[in-house]
Amino acid sequence: MSSFLSSSIGKKLIMSLSGLFLVLFILVHLILNSFLMFDSTGELFNAGAHFMAMPVIRFGLQPVLAGGFLIHIIYAIILTIQNMKARPQKYASQNLGQSSTWSSRNMFVLGGLVLVFIVMHLMHFFVPMQITGEGLKSVTIHGEEMHNGAALVKALFTAGTFGIVYTALYVVGAILLGMHLAHGFWSSFQSVGLSNSIWRTRLEKVGYIYAIFIAVGFAIIPLYLHFFA
Ligand code: HEM
């Protein structure tokens, strides 16, 4: 088992399973964030965030999520180094695979940029909401006191010149994430063995639709909050 996991296929499998897990997280995160647009009072978003902060979710799911991200990043680095070492031989022996080599290099750069975005993003929201409480007010919804995360998010995207910069950064982050997912989605299915030639075309299409949905969704929220909140 351990030799399988350290083989190239094993590493790709781990990479794909962690990627598919993140695909689900991103969808849930987008749905929760969309509450910011559908309810201008922020109550729906705050109640959703409050629910997600329940100890069982916070202490049960958060470590799994952090682990999923870490595994995905560590294996991306290992596989990229492996691919780089193998590349000269590949070119000499078969003169194909340009697309896979290009994609993997592209995926690594895109993934790295998305990571920079995520670190910045965690500092904006996760740190104040779950660690320092800085700039965070309370609100009472249906008799229950909770963090006013909606106000924190709105404040960031509407804060004068900085608001414009943050809005632009989040739109760029959403586009980079969409590009990363456009390739990552079907490639994950392929690595877990769920993609033959017919399914590859279908999964590629589903992957593009998913990626566009995620990119547009995450880009629209800061734009909406900046211009209309
Ligand atoms: C419109 C764009 C986004 C907004 C407004 C937003 C908002 C938030 C907020 C308010 C939190 C803190 C939640 C809490 O601690 O209760 C959070 C956490 C987080 N966000 Fe985002 N987010 C956005 C985009 C993204 C994107 C594109 C990604 C990654 C691909 C991402 C990844 C995360 C992660 C990993 C966390 C920590 C999860 C946790 O609380 O355990 N976010 N986001």
Boltz pocket constraint, residues with backbone or C-beta under 6 A from the ligand:
constraints:
  - pocket:
      binder: B
      contacts: [[A, 26], [A, 29], [A, 33], [A, 49], [A, 52], [A, 53], [A, 62], [A, 65], [A, 118], [A, 121], [A, 122], [A, 125], [A, 126], [A, 129], [A, 130], [A, 149], [A, 153], [A, 170], [A, 173], [A, 174], [A, 177], [A, 217], [A, 218], [A, 219], [A, 221], [A, 222]]
      max_distance: 6.0
